[in-house]
């Protein structure tokens, strides 16, 4: 036993000498690098897997399914001056950590793992709401009988921003006024029809209202019209037009199968102002007397002078 005590005392007395070199500097540096190393998921640790929006006449509710690979701050589809929630619940907790940045975007702090975030708040008297998507959800579903939604394709895949417009504001005969500074998107559609050996049409779409909100609409094609510009979606004789918030113009070209009669019908969409221009080459074109919708192709007339005739929707 005395020998054992002597060994212990010897170790204790010599401990500072051992401690002076342990842990070695290389190990301390490695530990420091491990502790300060960012998570492997950076900079994309957080995703919004699904967003469901229930938009009523006076209230909007959102449910977001969120996943974070590490503790993260997530930007929400909320912006000051458009729509701002009055209630927040993160996994049932009504007091989550929130922050508003200089751009008016709301952020929430979430821990690693799967989360359910619930937001709700009034719509006030607004007739149009622009909801930013700084972190774009993988899929969005909007449930509403009061609002028309722009910025989603048929599969629920979003663009950079969602736009909600009250249905009663785009229905014909609505007598309600819009609040100051809020205008629905307005577009000018100009079609130049070329009648020559081959028939074609160039369509130019121009945003008249200020940019900042996405536009989605179905633009009816002419009889026999086939869009040849790539990257555009056509379904059941209509072009599925999606104009992002920061895009002001779009042009596409189509071929037209020659027919005996082409009917130009103005769209009922109140957001559109339409123009038709006829580029006549070697063919006679008879315009109906009321100059509203009918163009009839007649027999070839040699020596017919080239001309450009415009029809404007009144």
Backbone bond lengths (Angstrom), bond angles and torsions (degrees), N, CA, C in turn:
res aa  C-N    CA-C-N  psi(-1)  N-CA   C-N-CA  omega(-1)  CA-C   N-CA-C  phi
1 X - - - 1.464 - - 1.521 112.22 -
2 X 1.367 119.86 -46.36 1.467 119.34 178.74 1.521 111.98 -57.72
3 X 1.371 115.40 -37.69 1.465 117.12 178.60 1.525 111.42 -63.71
4 X 1.351 117.56 -39.08 1.482 121.40 178.93 1.525 111.41 -63.11
5 X 1.349 116.33 -43.14 1.472 120.80 179.10 1.519 110.31 -62.93
6 X 1.321 116.23 -38.30 1.466 119.85 179.63 1.529 111.05 -64.02
7 X 1.332 117.20 -38.97 1.478 120.68 178.85 1.515 110.55 -65.52
8 X 1.334 116.29 -42.69 1.469 120.33 178.93 1.510 111.15 -62.11
9 X 1.327 116.77 -44.34 1.462 120.02 178.88 1.513 111.20 -63.16
10 X 1.310 117.16 -38.27 1.458 120.66 179.00 1.526 110.96 -62.64
11 X 1.318 116.26 -41.91 1.469 120.22 178.67 1.515 111.48 -65.41
12 X 1.330 116.29 -42.30 1.460 119.57 -179.87 1.516 111.73 -64.46
13 X 1.330 115.75 -40.78 1.463 119.23 -179.84 1.524 112.28 -68.04
14 X 1.308 115.36 -30.36 1.476 118.29 -178.63 1.518 112.85 -93.47
15 X 1.346 120.28 2.22 1.485 123.05 -176.02 1.519 113.94 -58.41
16 X 1.321 121.31 -43.47 1.459 119.62 179.23 1.516 112.95 -57.31
17 X 1.364 115.61 -34.37 1.468 116.98 179.62 1.512 110.51 -65.77
18 X 1.359 116.18 -40.31 1.458 118.64 177.10 1.527 110.84 -68.86
19 X 1.353 116.03 -40.86 1.458 120.62 -176.92 1.511 113.09 -66.15
20 X 1.313 117.12 -25.33 1.463 119.00 -177.52 1.515 112.37 -64.77
21 X 1.330 117.81 -23.87 1.465 120.39 -177.59 1.517 112.54 -115.06
22 X 1.337 117.77 8.92 1.454 119.85 -179.86 1.528 110.28 -133.06
23 X 1.345 119.43 132.57 1.477 123.52 -0.41 1.524 111.46 -77.34
24 X 1.306 118.21 151.99 1.466 120.35 -179.16 1.529 111.30 -65.10
25 X 1.338 116.06 158.17 1.471 121.46 -177.36 1.521 111.93 -60.08
26 X 1.355 116.59 -35.51 1.475 119.68 -179.49 1.527 111.02 -63.40
27 X 1.341 116.02 -39.19 1.465 119.19 179.79 1.519 111.34 -69.63
28 X 1.330 117.18 -39.94 1.460 120.35 176.85 1.525 111.14 -60.77
29 X 1.322 116.23 -41.19 1.472 119.74 -179.92 1.520 110.70 -65.50
30 X 1.336 116.81 -40.27 1.466 120.46 179.18 1.523 111.40 -64.67
31 X 1.350 115.25 -42.23 1.462 118.85 178.20 1.527 111.43 -63.28
32 X 1.338 115.66 -40.62 1.461 119.96 178.82 1.521 111.25 -62.57
33 X 1.326 117.30 -41.24 1.463 120.75 179.68 1.521 111.33 -65.66
34 X 1.330 116.14 -37.90 1.467 119.22 179.15 1.524 111.50 -66.30
35 X 1.330 115.46 -41.34 1.464 119.00 -178.59 1.524 112.17 -69.27
36 X 1.329 117.40 -34.15 1.464 120.84 -177.51 1.521 113.19 -92.17
37 X 1.336 116.49 -4.43 1.453 119.94 -178.86 1.525 110.08 -69.24
38 X 1.355 118.46 130.73 1.462 119.67 178.67 1.519 111.17 -67.61
39 X 1.310 114.93 159.02 1.464 119.35 179.06 1.520 110.23 -60.93
40 X 1.341 114.88 149.58 1.466 119.10 -177.41 1.515 112.53 -62.42
41 X 1.328 117.77 -23.74 1.462 120.72 -178.74 1.519 113.17 -78.53
42 X 1.343 118.12 -13.14 1.463 120.51 -177.80 1.531 110.65 -60.21
43 X 1.377 118.26 144.38 1.469 126.83 1.59 1.527 113.71 -93.85
44 X 1.340 117.46 19.03 1.470 120.63 -175.85 1.524 109.79 -120.03
45 X 1.323 115.71 57.74 1.465 120.04 -177.21 1.520 112.66 -78.76
46 X 1.314 117.69 -23.82 1.466 120.41 -173.90 1.527 110.59 -118.26
47 X 1.320 115.55 142.18 1.454 121.97 176.09 1.526 109.05 -137.85
48 X 1.330 115.15 147.64 1.463 121.00 170.01 1.526 105.83 -100.43
49 X 1.323 115.86 106.92 1.458 119.91 -174.18 1.525 112.36 -76.87
50 X 1.327 116.00 -31.74 1.473 119.14 -175.51 1.519 108.87 -156.14
51 X 1.312 116.01 138.63 1.464 122.54 176.59 1.522 108.39 -130.40
52 X 1.327 115.74 124.39 1.465 121.34 175.60 1.518 108.26 -115.56
53 X 1.330 115.61 128.81 1.463 121.80 -179.53 1.524 108.52 -118.39
54 X 1.315 116.58 124.78 1.464 122.61 171.85 1.521 107.02 -109.76
55 X 1.321 115.58 110.24 1.460 120.76 -174.22 1.523 109.42 -111.80
56 X 1.314 115.58 111.55 1.456 121.13 176.34 1.514 111.33 -101.12
57 X 1.297 115.71 -173.83 1.462 120.23 -177.83 1.518 111.56 -65.80
58 X 1.328 117.10 -34.38 1.463 120.22 -175.17 1.522 113.65 -126.80
59 X 1.323 117.90 -2.95 1.457 120.43 -174.27 1.524 110.69 -142.84
60 X 1.329 116.30 143.37 1.461 122.25 173.99 1.518 108.15 -123.16
61 X 1.328 115.42 133.54 1.459 122.23 175.62 1.522 108.68 -122.16
62 X 1.329 115.59 137.31 1.465 121.28 177.98 1.519 109.52 -126.18
63 X 1.332 114.85 141.15 1.462 121.57 170.29 1.520 107.80 -125.71
64 X 1.337 116.35 126.24 1.450 121.90 -178.71 1.522 109.55 -120.32
65 X 1.318 116.12 127.34 1.456 121.40 171.97 1.524 107.22 -95.53
66 X 1.327 115.32 116.98 1.465 121.95 -170.89 1.521 109.97 -120.87
67 X 1.330 115.98 140.50 1.465 120.04 172.66 1.523 108.41 -126.33
68 X 1.338 116.50 137.02 1.461 122.28 178.12 1.522 109.48 -128.30
69 X 1.331 116.93 127.76 1.448 121.73 177.10 1.506 112.66 -79.35
70 X 1.318 116.28 -11.89 1.466 123.26 177.76 1.520 106.47 -159.18
71 X 1.307 118.16 168.72 1.465 119.63 175.73 1.528 109.32 -56.51
72 X 1.342 116.46 128.03 1.457 120.30 -171.60 1.525 110.81 -145.26
73 X 1.326 115.02 154.57 1.464 122.19 169.04 1.522 107.70 -101.93
74 X 1.326 116.31 128.84 1.461 121.89 -173.46 1.521 109.69 -116.74
75 X 1.353 118.23 127.89 1.465 120.34 174.65 1.524 110.29 -77.34
76 X 1.309 116.55 138.68 1.466 122.11 -174.68 1.527 111.20 -104.89
77 X 1.342 117.37 159.88 1.472 121.45 179.24 1.529 111.63 -77.19
78 X 1.308 114.82 56.41 1.466 122.60 -174.67 1.517 107.85 -137.38
79 X 1.327 116.83 137.56 1.455 119.84 177.90 1.525 109.68 -142.79
80 X 1.317 114.17 134.96 1.459 119.96 178.09 1.526 110.04 -60.96
81 X 1.318 116.47 135.18 1.457 120.96 -178.73 1.521 113.45 95.01
82 X 1.351 117.11 -13.00 1.459 121.13 177.13 1.532 109.81 -112.85
83 X 1.314 115.49 -72.03 1.462 120.15 174.68 1.511 108.01 -144.53
84 X 1.349 115.64 136.50 1.460 120.80 -177.69 1.521 108.44 -135.66
85 X 1.337 118.26 123.89 1.468 119.95 -177.65 1.522 112.45 -69.09
86 X 1.308 114.57 150.29 1.464 120.81 176.04 1.520 111.37 -100.31
87 X 1.341 117.43 -20.61 1.455 121.79 179.97 1.522 109.86 -132.47
88 X 1.350 115.25 143.27 1.459 122.21 -178.79 1.525 108.32 -134.53
89 X 1.326 116.61 138.20 1.458 120.60 174.00 1.531 108.52 -141.33
90 X 1.319 115.74 122.34 1.461 122.25 175.79 1.520 107.48 -112.67
91 X 1.336 115.03 107.98 1.471 120.86 -177.01 1.530 110.69 54.20
92 X 1.334 115.88 38.22 1.457 121.24 178.43 1.511 114.86 88.57
93 X 1.330 117.92 -11.43 1.465 121.44 -179.88 1.529 108.63 -84.79
94 X 1.330 116.59 123.05 1.464 121.32 -177.57 1.520 113.07 -88.32
95 X 1.331 117.76 5.81 1.465 121.02 179.16 1.537 111.14 -129.40
96 X 1.319 118.32 60.26 1.467 119.56 178.02 1.529 110.92 -73.23
97 X 1.327 116.17 166.42 1.460 121.45 178.16 1.526 108.30 -83.49
98 X 1.344 116.81 116.97 1.463 122.85 -175.77 1.523 110.14 -122.12
99 X 1.338 115.16 154.92 1.456 120.87 176.63 1.526 108.97 -149.61
100 X 1.316 117.00 140.14 1.469 122.02 175.32 1.521 107.59 -108.64
101 X 1.349 116.63 128.19 1.468 119.57 -178.59 1.533 110.74 -89.26
102 X 1.332 116.09 -178.64 1.466 121.60 -175.70 1.517 112.82 -68.34
103 X 1.348 117.70 -17.55 1.457 121.66 178.46 1.523 112.54 -90.79
104 X 1.332 116.75 1.76 1.459 119.99 -179.85 1.515 113.63 83.13
105 X 1.358 117.80 13.69 1.455 122.11 178.44 1.526 109.41 -91.14
106 X 1.328 116.15 139.31 1.464 121.97 -179.64 1.530 109.93 -93.71
107 X 1.345 116.74 133.29 1.464 123.49 178.92 1.525 108.95 -117.69
108 X 1.326 116.13 152.24 1.459 122.04 176.53 1.523 109.29 -132.95
109 X 1.333 116.21 142.32 1.464 122.10 179.32 1.527 108.99 -93.98
110 X 1.345 116.10 127.89 1.463 120.92 178.79 1.520 109.07 -127.82
111 X 1.301 115.79 150.96 1.460 121.40 176.76 1.523 109.54 -87.46
112 X 1.315 115.52 173.63 1.464 120.02 178.45 1.525 110.45 -61.42
113 X 1.343 116.39 138.51 1.456 120.44 176.33 1.519 113.07 121.66
114 X 1.330 114.89 -169.32 1.460 123.65 -177.63 1.523 109.61 -92.84
115 X 1.337 116.32 139.35 1.470 120.50 -176.54 1.531 110.49 -141.03
116 X 1.329 115.24 154.46 1.456 122.83 172.32 1.525 108.01 -118.98
117 X 1.321 115.16 120.54 1.461 121.08 -179.68 1.525 109.03 -112.21
118 X 1.333 116.66 131.46 1.462 122.08 179.65 1.523 109.24 -121.31
119 X 1.336 115.88 130.02 1.457 122.75 178.53 1.517 108.81 -126.42
120 X 1.325 116.99 145.63 1.461 120.39 175.08 1.520 109.19 -152.77
121 X 1.325 115.37 150.40 1.456 120.01 179.86 1.516 111.20 -178.22
122 X 1.332 117.28 162.92 1.466 121.75 -178.25 1.529 111.79 -74.70
123 X 1.326 116.08 156.87 1.465 122.15 177.03 1.518 112.01 -94.58
124 X 1.301 118.59 -4.17 1.472 124.10 -173.88 1.529 109.18 54.72
125 X 1.328 117.62 -142.02 1.468 120.49 -176.14 1.520 111.44 -105.12
126 X 1.301 117.42 13.32 1.462 119.94 -175.96 1.526 111.75 -64.70
127 X 1.333 114.38 144.21 1.456 121.15 176.44 1.522 111.62 -99.94
128 X 1.330 116.90 -12.86 1.456 121.65 179.95 1.520 108.65 -146.12
129 X 1.322 116.56 135.48 1.457 122.51 178.25 1.521 109.20 -126.61
130 X 1.323 116.63 129.63 1.459 122.24 175.74 1.520 108.00 -107.87
131 X 1.320 116.65 114.22 1.458 122.34 -176.52 1.518 109.08 -107.24
132 X 1.329 118.54 114.69 1.463 120.78 -179.52 1.524 110.98 -72.59
133 X 1.321 116.17 156.79 1.457 122.11 176.45 1.529 108.47 -127.60
134 X 1.337 117.47 69.66 1.472 119.44 -178.65 1.523 112.71 -62.23
135 X 1.334 117.01 -31.17 1.462 122.26 170.67 1.520 106.25 -119.60
136 X 1.316 115.88 100.70 1.457 120.94 -169.50 1.527 111.24 -69.76
137 X 1.335 118.50 125.06 1.459 120.68 176.01 1.523 111.13 -66.89
138 X 1.326 115.58 152.37 1.460 119.55 177.28 1.527 110.89 -66.34
139 X 1.325 115.96 -33.42 1.470 119.83 -179.55 1.516 109.29 -151.71
140 X 1.328 115.43 145.18 1.461 121.65 -179.20 1.531 109.10 -131.25
141 X 1.317 115.14 139.43 1.456 121.41 172.44 1.516 108.44 -126.49
142 X 1.335 116.32 128.91 1.456 121.42 178.95 1.526 108.60 -115.03
143 X 1.322 115.93 125.88 1.464 122.12 177.56 1.516 108.03 -112.70
144 X 1.340 116.17 113.77 1.462 118.82 -177.55 1.518 110.95 -164.58
145 X 1.316 114.58 139.40 1.463 121.34 170.84 1.521 111.01 -108.23
146 X 1.317 116.57 -1.22 1.462 121.65 -175.22 1.527 113.07 -106.59
147 X 1.349 117.12 -20.21 1.451 120.89 -171.17 1.523 111.27 -127.05
148 X 1.329 115.73 146.52 1.463 123.15 168.75 1.522 107.26 -96.44
149 X 1.317 117.23 134.45 1.457 122.55 -174.93 1.522 110.25 -108.25
150 X 1.316 116.94 128.47 1.454 123.76 172.40 1.522 109.04 -114.95
151 X 1.335 116.01 147.59 1.451 120.51 176.56 1.508 114.19 107.26
152 X 1.359 117.84 10.65 1.458 122.38 178.00 1.519 109.88 -126.44
153 X 1.341 117.00 140.02 1.453 117.63 172.13 1.524 109.02 -87.33
154 X 1.326 116.63 -178.80 1.467 120.47 -173.42 1.525 113.03 -67.06
155 X 1.348 117.36 -16.65 1.453 121.24 179.53 1.525 112.59 -97.35
156 X 1.340 116.74 6.01 1.450 120.11 179.78 1.507 113.99 80.98
157 X 1.343 117.43 14.17 1.464 121.24 178.02 1.527 108.04 -85.88
158 X 1.336 117.69 125.85 1.470 119.80 -172.19 1.514 113.46 -88.44
159 X 1.347 114.54 163.86 1.450 122.04 168.69 1.531 108.01 -94.61
160 X 1.324 118.10 -153.43 1.462 120.94 -176.39 1.524 112.83 -78.37
161 X 1.325 116.70 -14.80 1.453 119.80 -174.50 1.513 109.07 -157.50
162 X 1.325 116.28 147.17 1.458 121.66 173.06 1.523 109.30 -103.08
163 X 1.310 115.06 145.88 1.460 120.03 176.81 1.523 108.48 -128.24
164 X 1.322 115.75 127.19 1.456 122.08 176.58 1.523 108.51 -111.39
165 X 1.330 116.91 127.17 1.464 122.46 178.48 1.523 108.18 -124.61
166 X 1.318 115.84 129.53 1.463 118.98 178.90 1.527 109.99 -60.82
167 X 1.315 115.81 132.72 1.459 120.37 -178.14 1.522 112.30 -59.67
168 X 1.312 116.87 -36.80 1.462 119.75 -176.67 1.522 112.09 -67.66
169 X 1.357 117.02 -16.16 1.462 119.40 178.93 1.518 112.45 -82.83
170 X 1.339 116.95 -20.52 1.467 118.77 179.92 1.527 111.69 -107.89
171 X 1.324 116.61 1.28 1.461 119.33 174.03 1.521 109.39 -79.45
172 X 1.296 115.71 144.27 1.465 120.35 179.65 1.511 109.98 -63.55
173 X 1.330 115.01 136.70 1.446 120.67 175.50 1.502 115.48 86.51
174 X 1.338 117.14 5.79 1.469 118.68 178.55 1.518 109.71 -68.21
175 X 1.314 116.24 124.06 1.459 119.45 -176.94 1.510 113.90 -94.60
176 X 1.336 118.01 0.85 1.449 119.99 -177.40 1.515 110.44 -80.05
177 X 1.290 116.37 143.02 1.459 120.87 -179.15 1.511 110.35 -91.25
178 X 1.330 115.64 154.38 1.450 121.42 176.38 1.509 109.37 -83.90
179 X 1.329 116.17 151.80 1.447 118.64 177.17 1.518 109.50 -70.89
180 X 1.335 118.25 154.05 1.462 121.02 -177.56 1.522 111.30 -56.53
181 X 1.326 115.15 136.79 1.454 121.68 174.46 1.514 114.18 85.94
182 X 1.330 119.25 -1.59 1.455 121.16 -179.44 1.524 109.21 -117.19
183 X 1.311 116.82 116.37 1.455 121.98 -179.33 1.521 109.30 -125.63
184 X 1.325 117.38 139.58 1.463 118.80 173.96 1.516 109.28 -69.46
185 X 1.332 118.37 157.16 1.471 120.22 179.03 1.524 110.91 -65.50
186 X 1.326 116.25 135.82 1.455 122.42 178.12 1.526 108.61 -123.00
187 X 1.332 116.40 133.89 1.459 121.86 -176.22 1.520 110.60 -127.62
188 X 1.327 115.22 145.66 1.462 121.70 172.41 1.524 108.12 -109.49
189 X 1.331 116.54 125.87 1.461 122.68 -179.52 1.523 108.64 -112.20
190 X 1.314 116.80 116.97 1.465 122.21 178.93 1.523 108.86 -114.50
191 X 1.332 116.52 124.63 1.466 121.57 177.78 1.534 108.99 -115.18
192 X 1.309 116.26 127.96 1.468 121.63 174.11 1.522 107.40 -109.22
193 X 1.327 115.89 111.74 1.461 121.69 -178.53 1.525 109.17 -94.50
194 X 1.313 115.52 124.67 1.459 121.93 -179.01 1.526 108.96 -104.36
195 X 1.352 115.15 117.15 1.457 121.06 179.30 1.523 107.94 -110.49
196 X 1.308 116.74 103.21 1.458 122.12 178.59 1.509 108.88 -141.96
197 X 1.327 115.81 -145.14 1.461 118.82 174.68 1.529 109.63 -60.35
198 X 1.322 115.20 -38.34 1.458 121.17 171.87 1.521 108.78 -117.33
199 X 1.298 115.28 149.94 1.457 119.75 178.82 1.529 109.74 -103.21
200 X 1.318 115.75 141.46 1.458 120.37 178.36 1.522 108.90 -155.23
201 X 1.325 114.89 170.22 1.461 119.93 177.59 1.529 108.50 -144.66
202 X 1.330 115.39 133.22 1.456 122.40 173.02 1.534 107.39 -103.74
203 X 1.305 116.80 125.26 1.461 121.82 -178.47 1.519 109.27 -114.60
204 X 1.324 115.27 127.11 1.462 121.19 179.70 1.526 107.95 -120.46
205 X 1.328 115.90 124.34 1.462 122.20 179.92 1.515 108.05 -111.94
206 X 1.307 116.24 126.20 1.467 121.25 -176.56 1.524 109.15 -127.58
207 X 1.318 115.25 134.25 1.458 120.89 177.93 1.533 108.62 -78.23
208 X 1.330 117.00 124.18 1.468 121.82 177.94 1.526 110.19 -90.46
209 X 1.312 116.08 -41.55 1.471 120.25 179.02 1.527 109.50 -74.55
210 X 1.320 117.44 162.22 1.468 119.63 -179.34 1.527 111.72 -60.84
211 X 1.343 118.10 148.27 1.466 120.68 176.28 1.523 110.67 -69.25
212 X 1.312 115.11 175.16 1.453 119.34 178.39 1.515 113.75 121.91
213 X 1.352 116.72 -8.26 1.456 119.86 177.98 1.527 108.38 -137.17
214 X 1.339 118.11 139.35 1.471 120.63 178.92 1.521 110.86 -73.11
215 X 1.325 115.69 155.86 1.469 121.36 179.45 1.519 108.08 -129.01
216 X 1.308 116.08 131.71 1.463 122.44 174.82 1.523 108.12 -128.76
217 X 1.330 116.06 127.86 1.467 119.19 178.42 1.516 109.57 -156.19
218 X 1.323 114.87 162.14 1.466 122.18 174.94 1.529 108.34 -102.87
219 X 1.325 116.15 117.40 1.465 121.68 -178.80 1.520 108.61 -103.95
220 X 1.337 116.42 114.89 1.458 120.83 -177.35 1.528 110.65 -66.63
221 X 1.328 115.49 135.93 1.466 121.37 176.71 1.523 109.98 -89.62
222 X 1.329 115.42 161.87 1.463 121.09 177.79 1.522 110.18 -75.69
223 X 1.332 117.75 158.87 1.469 119.76 176.02 1.525 110.54 -58.42
224 X 1.311 117.12 129.22 1.456 121.49 179.57 1.516 114.57 79.08
225 X 1.346 118.40 6.59 1.462 121.20 -178.22 1.530 110.45 -84.70
226 X 1.336 115.83 132.58 1.463 122.36 177.93 1.522 108.58 -128.15
227 X 1.311 117.06 116.46 1.463 121.81 -178.43 1.522 109.42 -70.17
228 X 1.344 117.10 128.63 1.463 121.04 179.59 1.526 112.24 -109.81
229 X 1.329 117.59 -6.98 1.462 120.48 174.65 1.515 109.01 -74.06
230 X 1.326 116.76 129.15 1.468 121.11 -175.64 1.530 111.27 -74.93
231 X 1.324 114.97 159.24 1.453 121.04 175.08 1.510 115.60 85.67
232 X 1.346 117.56 5.41 1.465 120.98 -179.29 1.522 109.43 -112.76
233 X 1.316 115.86 146.77 1.466 122.00 -175.92 1.518 110.18 -104.91
234 X 1.324 115.46 127.54 1.464 122.04 178.46 1.523 108.33 -119.67
235 X 1.325 115.37 134.86 1.457 120.33 -179.89 1.519 109.37 -144.77
236 X 1.328 115.62 122.97 1.477 122.59 175.62 1.526 111.87 54.71
237 X 1.329 116.94 45.00 1.459 120.61 175.41 1.509 114.74 78.40
238 X 1.326 118.60 11.87 1.464 121.82 179.31 1.521 110.00 -130.76
239 X 1.332 115.32 143.83 1.450 121.54 174.07 1.521 108.86 -84.57
240 X 1.340 116.45 126.23 1.464 121.13 177.85 1.527 107.26 -85.71
241 X 1.321 116.35 91.90 1.460 122.14 -173.48 1.518 110.81 -86.26
242 X 1.334 115.38 129.76 1.459 121.88 174.85 1.518 107.73 -131.17
243 X 1.317 115.23 111.65 1.455 121.97 -179.71 1.524 108.29 -107.43
244 X 1.345 118.64 110.07 1.466 120.07 -179.47 1.518 112.19 -59.87
245 X 1.327 115.33 164.91 1.464 121.03 -173.83 1.519 112.89 -60.34
246 X 1.338 117.11 -32.67 1.465 120.15 -176.60 1.519 113.60 -98.48
247 X 1.330 118.04 8.69 1.469 121.51 179.73 1.518 110.23 -105.32
248 X 1.336 116.42 133.31 1.462 120.79 -175.62 1.513 113.80 -108.95
249 X 1.331 118.73 -17.51 1.460 120.74 -175.63 1.518 110.59 -141.89
250 X 1.339 114.37 155.40 1.460 121.86 175.08 1.526 108.34 -152.41
251 X 1.329 116.41 133.85 1.464 121.65 179.23 1.520 109.38 -129.09
252 X 1.325 116.73 137.08 1.460 119.91 175.13 1.531 109.59 -143.93
253 X 1.322 115.55 160.12 1.468 122.85 -176.85 1.518 109.58 -120.51
254 X 1.333 114.92 143.84 1.459 120.67 179.11 1.523 109.84 -134.42
255 X 1.319 115.75 153.90 1.453 122.82 168.26 1.522 108.57 -95.38
256 X 1.337 115.62 148.09 1.462 120.33 178.54 1.521 108.82 -123.72
257 X 1.303 116.11 130.74 1.462 120.61 173.56 1.525 109.07 -75.54
258 X 1.355 118.19 122.78 1.477 120.02 -179.78 1.526 111.75 -55.70
259 X 1.309 115.53 131.53 1.464 122.17 179.86 1.525 108.47 -133.64
260 X 1.313 116.69 169.07 1.458 121.06 -179.32 1.519 111.87 -74.33
261 X 1.315 117.32 -26.00 1.461 119.72 -175.93 1.526 109.95 -150.92
262 X 1.317 114.83 136.72 1.460 120.56 174.56 1.527 107.98 -119.90
263 X 1.303 115.72 125.91 1.459 120.78 178.07 1.530 108.42 -101.18
264 X 1.308 116.15 121.12 1.454 121.44 176.12 1.528 108.28 -96.23
265 X 1.314 116.20 110.12 1.460 120.85 -177.38 1.523 109.37 -111.96
266 X 1.307 115.62 125.83 1.462 120.29 178.35 1.522 109.82 -70.30
267 X 1.314 116.14 140.67 1.461 121.80 179.05 1.529 110.38 -69.93
268 X 1.326 115.04 150.46 1.463 120.35 174.93 1.531 112.14 -84.26
269 X 1.322 115.99 -4.25 1.467 120.17 -179.14 1.525 109.30 -70.58
270 X 1.332 116.03 116.84 1.466 120.95 -176.31 1.525 112.99 -68.86
271 X 1.320 117.29 -9.26 1.463 120.17 179.30 1.523 112.79 -83.18
272 X 1.334 117.29 -6.74 1.458 121.13 -172.55 1.517 112.06 -109.34
273 X 1.338 115.63 137.17 1.458 123.60 166.19 1.526 106.20 -115.23
274 X 1.341 117.53 124.13 1.461 120.57 -169.49 1.525 112.30 -116.92
275 X 1.344 114.16 142.21 1.456 121.73 175.39 1.527 108.79 -132.30
276 X 1.344 115.00 143.63 1.459 120.66 172.97 1.522 108.86 -122.23
277 X 1.308 116.45 136.59 1.460 121.84 174.24 1.524 108.20 -127.18
278 X 1.329 115.49 136.44 1.462 121.23 -177.69 1.518 109.64 -109.85
279 X 1.318 116.28 120.40 1.456 122.79 175.89 1.526 106.62 -101.04
280 X 1.352 115.69 103.35 1.460 121.54 -170.25 1.525 109.76 -96.40
281 X 1.352 117.42 128.78 1.454 122.20 -179.98 1.522 109.41 -139.10
282 X 1.319 116.03 104.50 1.467 123.90 173.55 1.522 113.33 71.44
283 X 1.295 117.94 4.67 1.454 119.72 178.29 1.524 108.92 -122.84
284 X 1.312 115.92 142.52 1.453 119.93 173.77 1.514 109.51 -83.00
285 X 1.304 116.59 137.68 1.455 121.30 179.73 1.521 107.99 -123.39
286 X 1.311 116.59 124.04 1.459 121.93 179.45 1.520 108.58 -99.46
287 X 1.325 117.49 121.79 1.453 122.87 179.82 1.517 108.52 -99.76
288 X 1.325 116.92 131.10 1.454 119.96 -179.85 1.527 109.68 -61.68
289 X 1.309 115.66 153.11 1.457 121.43 -172.98 1.522 112.62 -60.82
290 X 1.340 117.72 -38.19 1.466 119.04 -178.07 1.526 112.52 -78.65
291 X 1.328 117.55 -6.83 1.471 123.11 173.44 1.533 111.98 52.87
292 X 1.336 116.04 44.02 1.457 118.20 -179.22 1.519 112.66 -112.95
293 X 1.330 118.18 -49.53 1.455 114.96 -170.25 1.522 115.97 -143.52
294 X 1.335 119.84 -10.18 1.455 119.08 -167.58 1.512 112.57 -111.49
295 X 1.318 115.35 130.27 1.465 121.61 173.46 1.519 107.19 -129.66
296 X 1.324 116.46 128.51 1.456 120.51 -177.23 1.514 110.06 -120.24
297 X 1.329 115.52 128.02 1.455 120.40 176.51 1.524 108.18 -83.27
298 X 1.349 116.98 129.89 1.462 121.11 177.47 1.521 109.02 -118.60
299 X 1.302 116.62 -172.45 1.466 120.79 -172.53 1.517 111.57 -62.19
300 X 1.329 114.34 154.25 1.456 120.36 -179.77 1.522 110.42 -62.71
301 X 1.315 116.07 136.74 1.457 121.35 178.98 1.525 107.39 -121.87
302 X 1.325 117.30 109.76 1.454 120.54 -179.10 1.526 109.70 -68.12
303 X 1.300 114.43 143.43 1.459 119.03 177.32 1.512 113.29 81.91
304 X 1.336 118.31 5.80 1.457 119.77 178.81 1.523 108.82 -66.79
305 X 1.294 117.32 130.88 1.452 121.57 -176.02 1.526 110.79 -72.39
306 X 1.344 114.26 144.60 1.467 119.08 175.78 1.521 109.56 -64.35
307 X 1.295 116.42 144.28 1.453 118.88 179.42 1.518 112.15 -156.68
308 X 1.285 116.21 163.81 1.464 121.90 177.25 1.530 107.51 -130.85
309 X 1.310 114.81 118.41 1.463 121.03 -176.36 1.511 108.90 -119.45
310 X 1.275 117.41 135.73 1.457 120.98 -178.59 1.513 112.42 -112.53
311 X 1.308 116.08 139.15 1.459 123.08 172.57 1.515 107.68 -119.51
312 X 1.297 117.41 129.72 1.449 121.29 -177.76 1.523 109.35 -120.12
313 X 1.316 116.52 129.83 1.465 120.86 177.38 1.529 109.18 -64.59
314 X 1.312 116.43 129.09 1.466 121.19 -179.16 1.514 110.21 -93.46
